[in-house]
Amino acid sequence: MKNPVPVFLKNTCTITALLLFLCATLSLQAQDFLYGDALPDAPQLAERGDYTVGVRTLELIHKDQVDILNSKGGKDPLYDRPLTIEVWYPSEAPDKKGNTVIYEDVMGTRGDSLRPLIPFSFKGKAYRDATPKATTEGYPLIVVSHGYVGSRYLMTYLTENLASKGYVVVSIDHTDSTFKDANAFQSTLLNRAKDIQFVINTIADKGSSSSKDQLSGMVDSENIGIVGYSMGGYGVLNVAGAGYSDGLTAFFGQMTGGSTAISALAASNASYQKQIDPRIKAVVAFAPWGMERGVWDANGLGGLKKPTLFVAGDQDDISGYEKGIKAIYKGAVNADRYLLTYKNARHNVAPNPPPAEALQPGLHIDEYYRYAEPSWDQRKINNINQHFLTAFLGIYLKNADYSAYLSLPKESNDQDWHGFKPRSSTGMQLLHAKASEANMKQ
C-alpha cells in the first residue's frame, strides 16, 4: 500500500492552485484588454503600428441629395443629407499607458417595437482630438462603411490598428442605416455608395496641403482604400466599378413608386464607369450583400478592376456564400482578387467583439449575434483581419513588400501559413485569382 498524501499537503496544493488561478484572473483583468489587442496566437501583422492614434468626430452635410424616403410617384424631392464620421489618424500624442478614448454607442434598432435602444460604451486606444503627426507626403486614406444596421464604431479594432500603421482612417455613420436611426431599406440601397464617394472627396479636400482644416497636408489622396462590411460591401463594390444590375434598378423602382434615382449607379448607364475614382487603389469587402438578390450580373461584376480582398464565412446566411460572396469573387474576372474564408463562420466576420452589455441575461439574442460568431472567437477573427488587411492594403497603398503573407497554400489546415504561429492557422482558406488577360492589356 502506497503512503497516503498527508491532508495538510493536499490542502496546501489546493490553496496554491487556487491562488495561482486567482492571480492569473486578476492579471488578465489588470491588462484591461481592448478591442483589437493581440492575443497570444495573433498572426504577425496584427500588432499595432508605431504611431499613436488621434481621433475626432466630424459632422458633414451632403447637399441636394434625393430624399428617397419622401419620393412619391417618381418625383424625387431633394434634401441636405447629414453624415457623422469618425476620423483616426497618426498623432503627436505621447504613447502613455492608459491613453484610452471612450466610444459611446447603442445596441438595438431605432428604439421602436423592433428592439429598444440600449446605450453602452467601450474603451479604445486613441487620443481624442490629438494634434496630427506632421508628414511631407500625406498618409493613404481608408474609408470604412458599416452594415445595415451598424455604426461608425462597429470596427474600431481595425480602424485604430490601421491608423497606428500610418493611414488616415474614416468610418461613416450612414444616415437611415445606423442602430439609432434605421429606416426604410431603399435609403440604404441608394445612399450607401453615394455616401462613400462623398466622404472620400470631402476628406481628400480637408487633407490637402491647401486646406485650412486640422487635417491639412495629412492625406495622400492618390492612394485610397475602401473597406465595407455587408451593406458596406455592397457600397464599396459599386464605388469601385461593380455597377448594379437592371434587375436592381427595376426592383428599386417598385419599392419607391417609380424612382429611377439608383439608375446612375447601374452598369448599363453609359455615364456610370466615368464616375469610377482612379484614386481608389484597393478594396476590401467583408461579407458583401446582394448577389443572391440579383444586385449584380456578369456585366456589372466585370466592371470591378480594382485589387479586391473579399472576406467571408462559408456558412453566411445573410449574404450567402457559394451563390453569394464566392460568386462575386468568381465573377469579378477583371480584378486581381483574393477570398479569405473562415470555415464554419456565418456573417459576422468584421465587427468588434460583443460589448459587455450584450452578455446580460434577458436580452434578445440578436444583441449578441450582431457581433459574435457561433464557432469562432471574435477576437481571433479581429486579429486575423488586422493581419491580412495590413498586408493587402500595404501592398497596394504603400507599395510595401508583404507578398509573402498572401502567397499561401489554399488550405490553412495543410500547413502553417506564413506569419502565423505554429498550429494557429486552422479553419481558413485563401483563394487568389488574377485579372483576365484582356483587362491586363487595357
C-alpha positions in Angstrom: 0.0 0.0 0.0 1.3 3.4 -1.0 1.8 6.1 1.6 -1.2 8.4 1.6 -0.5 12.1 1.0 -0.9 14.0 4.2 -4.1 16.0 4.5 -2.2 19.3 5.1 -0.2 18.8 1.9 -3.4 18.2 0.0 -4.9 21.4 1.4 -1.7 23.3 0.6 -1.7 22.1 -3.0 -5.4 23.1 -3.3 -4.8 26.5 -1.9 -1.7 27.0 -4.1 -3.7 26.1 -7.2 -6.5 28.4 -6.2 -4.1 31.3 -5.6 -2.4 30.8 -9.0 -5.8 30.8 -10.7 -6.9 34.0 -8.9 -3.6 35.7 -9.8 -4.0 34.7 -13.4 -7.5 36.0 -13.5 -6.5 39.3 -11.8 -3.6 39.7 -14.2 -6.0 39.4 -17.2 -8.3 41.9 -15.7 -5.4 44.3 -14.9 -4.3 44.2 -18.6 -7.7 45.9 -19.5 -7.8 44.1 -22.8 -9.1 46.4 -25.5 -10.8 45.6 -28.8 -8.0 44.7 -31.3 -5.3 43.9 -28.8 -3.2 41.0 -30.0 -4.0 37.6 -28.5 -1.0 35.3 -27.7 -1.6 33.5 -31.1 -2.2 36.6 -33.1 -0.6 36.5 -36.6 2.5 38.6 -37.1 1.0 41.7 -38.8 -1.9 42.0 -36.3 0.2 44.1 -33.8 -0.4 47.8 -33.6 1.9 50.0 -35.6 4.4 52.6 -34.4 2.1 55.7 -34.4 0.0 56.9 -31.5 -3.6 57.5 -32.7 -5.7 60.6 -32.6 -9.4 60.5 -33.2 -12.0 63.2 -33.9 -15.7 63.4 -34.9 -16.9 65.4 -37.8 -20.4 66.4 -38.9 -20.8 66.6 -42.7 -23.7 67.7 -44.9 -24.1 66.2 -48.4 -26.2 68.9 -50.1 -29.0 68.4 -52.6 -29.4 64.6 -52.3 -32.5 62.7 -53.3 -34.9 62.4 -50.4 -35.9 58.8 -51.4 -37.9 58.3 -48.2 -40.3 61.0 -49.3 -40.3 60.1 -53.0 -43.8 59.7 -54.4 -44.9 58.7 -57.9 -41.4 59.0 -59.4 -40.9 62.6 -58.1 -37.7 62.8 -56.1 -37.5 65.7 -53.7 -34.1 66.8 -52.5 -32.6 67.4 -49.1 -29.3 68.1 -47.3 -28.2 64.7 -46.1 -26.4 64.8 -42.7 -23.5 62.3 -42.1 -21.4 61.8 -38.9 -18.0 60.4 -39.4 -15.1 59.4 -37.1 -11.5 60.1 -38.2 -8.5 58.2 -36.8 -5.0 59.4 -37.8 -1.3 59.3 -36.7 -0.8 61.8 -33.9 1.8 63.7 -32.0 0.4 62.4 -28.7 2.8 60.6 -26.4 2.4 56.9 -26.0 1.3 56.8 -22.4 -0.1 53.8 -20.6 -3.9 54.0 -20.4 -4.3 56.5 -23.3 -7.8 55.4 -23.9 -10.8 57.0 -25.5 -14.4 56.2 -24.6 -16.7 55.4 -27.5 -20.4 55.8 -27.0 -22.8 53.6 -29.0 -26.1 51.8 -28.7 -27.5 48.3 -29.2 -31.0 47.6 -30.5 -32.7 49.2 -33.5 -34.4 52.6 -33.5 -35.9 52.1 -30.1 -39.3 51.2 -31.5 -41.1 47.8 -31.5 -38.1 46.1 -33.1 -35.6 46.2 -30.2 -35.2 49.1 -27.7 -32.0 51.1 -27.8 -29.5 50.2 -25.1 -26.6 52.7 -24.6 -23.2 51.2 -24.0 -19.6 52.5 -24.0 -16.2 50.8 -24.5 -12.6 51.9 -24.5 -10.3 52.4 -27.4 -6.6 53.2 -27.6 -6.5 56.7 -29.1 -6.4 60.3 -28.0 -9.5 62.5 -28.6 -8.7 65.5 -30.8 -4.9 65.0 -30.6 -2.6 67.0 -32.8 -1.9 65.2 -36.1 1.6 64.0 -36.8 3.2 66.1 -39.5 4.0 64.4 -42.8 5.6 65.6 -46.0 3.7 63.3 -48.3 0.4 62.6 -46.5 -0.9 59.3 -45.3 -3.0 57.0 -47.5 -6.8 57.3 -46.9 -9.0 54.4 -45.9 -12.8 54.9 -45.8 -14.9 52.3 -43.9 -18.6 51.6 -44.3 -20.6 49.6 -41.8 -23.5 47.1 -42.3 -27.3 47.6 -42.0 -27.7 48.2 -39.2 -24.5 49.4 -37.6 -22.4 52.4 -36.7 -19.1 54.1 -37.3 -17.8 52.3 -34.2 -18.5 48.8 -35.3 -14.9 48.0 -36.3 -12.7 50.1 -34.1 -10.3 47.2 -33.6 -9.5 47.7 -37.3 -9.7 51.5 -37.7 -7.4 52.1 -34.8 -5.0 49.4 -35.9 -4.7 50.8 -39.4 -4.3 54.4 -38.2 -1.4 53.3 -36.0 0.3 52.0 -39.2 0.3 55.3 -41.0 -3.2 55.7 -42.5 -5.9 58.3 -42.1 -9.0 56.1 -41.5 -12.6 57.4 -41.7 -15.6 55.5 -40.7 -19.1 56.7 -41.6 -22.4 56.7 -39.7 -24.7 56.1 -42.7 -27.9 58.1 -42.1 -31.0 55.9 -42.0 -28.8 52.8 -41.6 -27.5 53.0 -38.0 -28.7 51.4 -34.8 -30.1 54.8 -33.8 -31.9 55.9 -37.0 -32.5 52.7 -39.1 -35.2 53.5 -41.7 -36.7 52.0 -44.8 -34.2 49.9 -46.9 -34.4 52.0 -50.1 -32.4 54.7 -48.4 -29.5 52.3 -47.8 -29.8 50.9 -51.3 -29.5 54.3 -52.9 -27.2 56.2 -50.5 -24.5 53.7 -49.5 -22.2 54.2 -52.5 -23.0 57.9 -52.7 -22.1 58.4 -49.0 -18.8 56.7 -49.5 -17.8 58.7 -52.6 -18.8 62.0 -50.9 -16.7 61.2 -47.8 -13.7 60.3 -50.0 -14.0 63.7 -51.7 -14.6 65.6 -48.5 -11.6 64.1 -46.6 -9.4 64.4 -49.6 -10.2 68.2 -49.7 -9.8 68.6 -45.9 -6.5 66.7 -46.0 -4.9 68.6 -49.0 -2.0 70.9 -48.4 -4.0 73.9 -49.3 -6.7 73.2 -46.8 -7.1 75.1 -43.5 -8.6 72.1 -41.8 -6.8 70.3 -38.9 -6.1 67.5 -41.4 -4.3 69.8 -43.8 -1.4 68.0 -45.5 -2.3 64.7 -43.8 -4.0 62.9 -46.7 -2.3 61.2 -49.7 -5.5 61.3 -51.8 -3.9 59.5 -54.7 -3.7 56.3 -52.6 -7.2 55.4 -51.3 -8.6 52.2 -49.9 -12.3 51.5 -49.3 -13.5 48.9 -46.8 -17.1 47.8 -46.4 -19.0 45.2 -44.4 -22.3 43.6 -45.6 -24.2 46.6 -47.0 -20.9 48.5 -46.7 -19.5 45.8 -49.0 -22.5 46.4 -51.4 -21.5 50.0 -51.4 -17.7 49.8 -51.8 -18.0 47.4 -54.7 -20.2 49.8 -56.6 -17.9 52.7 -55.9 -15.0 50.6 -57.2 -16.7 49.8 -60.5 -19.2 47.0 -60.0 -22.3 48.6 -61.4 -25.7 47.5 -60.3 -27.9 45.3 -62.5 -31.0 46.5 -64.3 -32.9 44.0 -62.1 -31.9 46.0 -59.1 -33.0 49.3 -60.7 -36.4 47.8 -61.6 -36.8 46.5 -58.0 -35.8 49.8 -56.6 -38.4 51.5 -58.8 -41.1 49.1 -57.5 -40.1 49.9 -53.9 -40.2 53.7 -54.4 -43.2 54.2 -56.6 -41.2 54.7 -59.7 -38.0 56.4 -58.7 -35.1 56.0 -61.1 -32.5 57.6 -58.8 -30.4 54.4 -58.5 -30.0 54.1 -62.2 -27.0 56.4 -62.1 -25.2 53.6 -60.3 -26.2 50.9 -62.8 -23.7 49.1 -65.1 -26.0 49.8 -68.1 -25.7 53.5 -67.5 -23.2 54.9 -70.0 -22.0 57.5 -67.6 -21.5 55.2 -64.7 -18.0 54.0 -65.5 -16.9 57.6 -65.9 -17.7 58.1 -62.2 -15.1 55.5 -61.1 -12.5 57.2 -58.9 -9.0 56.5 -60.2 -7.5 57.4 -56.8 -9.0 54.2 -55.3 -6.3 51.6 -55.4 -7.6 48.8 -53.1 -11.0 47.4 -52.0 -11.9 45.2 -49.0 -15.4 43.7 -49.0 -16.4 41.8 -45.8 -19.4 39.6 -46.5 -20.8 41.9 -49.2 -24.6 41.6 -49.6 -26.6 41.4 -52.7 -25.5 38.7 -55.2 -28.2 36.3 -54.2 -30.8 39.1 -54.6 -29.7 39.8 -58.2 -27.8 43.0 -57.4 -25.0 42.2 -59.9 -24.8 40.3 -63.1 -21.7 39.4 -65.2 -21.6 42.8 -66.9 -21.7 44.6 -63.5 -19.0 42.5 -61.9 -16.8 42.8 -65.0 -16.5 46.5 -64.2 -14.6 45.8 -61.0 -11.0 46.3 -61.9 -9.5 47.4 -58.6 -7.5 44.9 -56.5 -10.0 43.4 -54.0 -9.9 41.3 -50.9 -13.1 39.5 -50.1 -13.6 38.1 -46.5 -16.4 35.7 -45.8 -17.7 32.9 -43.7 -18.7 29.7 -45.6 -21.9 29.4 -43.6 -23.0 33.0 -44.2 -26.8 33.0 -44.0 -27.3 36.7 -44.7 -25.2 37.4 -47.9 -24.8 33.7 -48.9 -21.5 32.1 -49.7 -21.4 29.8 -52.8 -24.1 31.8 -54.6 -23.3 35.0 -52.8 -19.9 36.2 -51.8 -17.9 33.5 -53.6 -20.0 34.0 -56.7 -19.0 37.7 -56.6 -15.3 36.7 -56.3 -15.6 34.4 -59.3 -17.5 36.9 -61.4 -15.1 39.8 -60.8 -12.9 38.4 -63.6 -11.2 41.8 -64.4 -9.9 42.3 -60.8 -6.8 40.9 -59.1 -8.7 39.4 -56.1 -8.4 37.3 -53.0 -11.1 35.5 -51.0 -10.3 34.8 -47.3 -12.9 32.3 -45.9 -13.5 31.5 -42.3 -14.8 27.9 -42.2 -17.9 27.4 -40.2 -18.4 31.2 -39.8 -21.6 32.9 -40.6 -22.0 36.6 -41.4 -20.2 38.4 -38.6 -16.6 38.3 -39.9 -16.0 42.0 -39.5 -17.3 43.5 -36.2 -15.8 44.2 -32.8 -16.5 41.5 -30.2 -19.8 41.7 -28.4 -19.9 44.6 -25.8 -20.3 43.6 -22.1 -23.8 44.8 -22.1 -24.8 42.2 -24.8 -23.9 39.5 -22.4 -26.6 40.4 -19.9 -29.3 37.8 -19.4 -32.8 38.5 -20.8 -31.7 40.4 -23.9 -32.7 39.4 -27.3 -30.1 37.0 -28.8 -29.6 39.4 -31.7 -27.9 41.9 -29.5 -25.1 39.3 -29.0 -25.3 37.9 -32.6 -24.9 41.4 -34.1 -21.3 40.9 -33.2 -20.5 37.3 -32.3 -19.7 34.2 -34.4 -21.0 30.9 -33.1 -17.9 28.9 -33.9 -15.1 31.4 -33.7 -13.5 33.7 -31.0 -14.3 37.1 -32.4 -11.0 38.5 -31.0 -9.1 35.9 -33.1 -11.1 36.9 -36.2 -10.2 40.5 -35.4 -6.5 39.7 -35.2 -6.6 37.8 -38.5 -8.4 40.6 -40.2 -5.8 43.1 -38.9 -3.0 40.8 -40.3 -4.4 40.3 -43.8 -5.6 43.9 -44.2 -2.2 45.2 -43.2 -0.6 43.0 -45.9 -3.2 43.7 -48.6 -3.5 47.4 -48.1 0.2 47.8 -47.5 0.9 46.3 -50.9 -1.5 48.4 -52.9 -1.5 51.7 -50.9 2.1 51.8 -49.7 4.0 49.6 -52.2 5.2 47.5 -49.2 6.7 44.1 -49.7 4.0 42.0 -48.0 3.5 39.4 -50.8 4.8 36.5 -48.7 1.8 37.0 -46.4 -0.7 36.5 -49.3 1.2 33.8 -51.2 -0.1 30.9 -49.2 -1.3 27.4 -49.5 -5.0 27.3 -50.3 -6.0 25.4 -47.1 -4.6 26.6 -43.8 -5.0 23.1 -42.3 -2.5 21.7 -44.8 0.5 23.6 -43.3 1.1 26.6 -41.1 0.5 29.9 -43.0 3.4 32.4 -43.2 3.1 34.9 -40.4 1.1 32.7 -38.1 2.4 31.0 -35.0 2.8 27.2 -35.3 -0.5 25.3 -35.1 -2.6 28.5 -35.0 -3.7 28.9 -38.7 -6.6 26.4 -38.8 -10.0 26.6 -40.3 -9.3 29.0 -43.1 -9.0 29.1 -46.9 -7.4 31.7 -49.1 -8.1 31.8 -52.8 -6.4 34.1 -55.3 -7.3 34.9 -58.9 -5.5 37.3 -61.3 -7.3 39.7 -63.6 -8.2 38.4 -67.0 -5.6 38.8 -69.8 -8.0 41.2 -71.6 -8.1 43.6 -68.7 -4.3 43.4 -68.1 -3.8 44.7 -71.7 -6.1 47.7 -71.2 
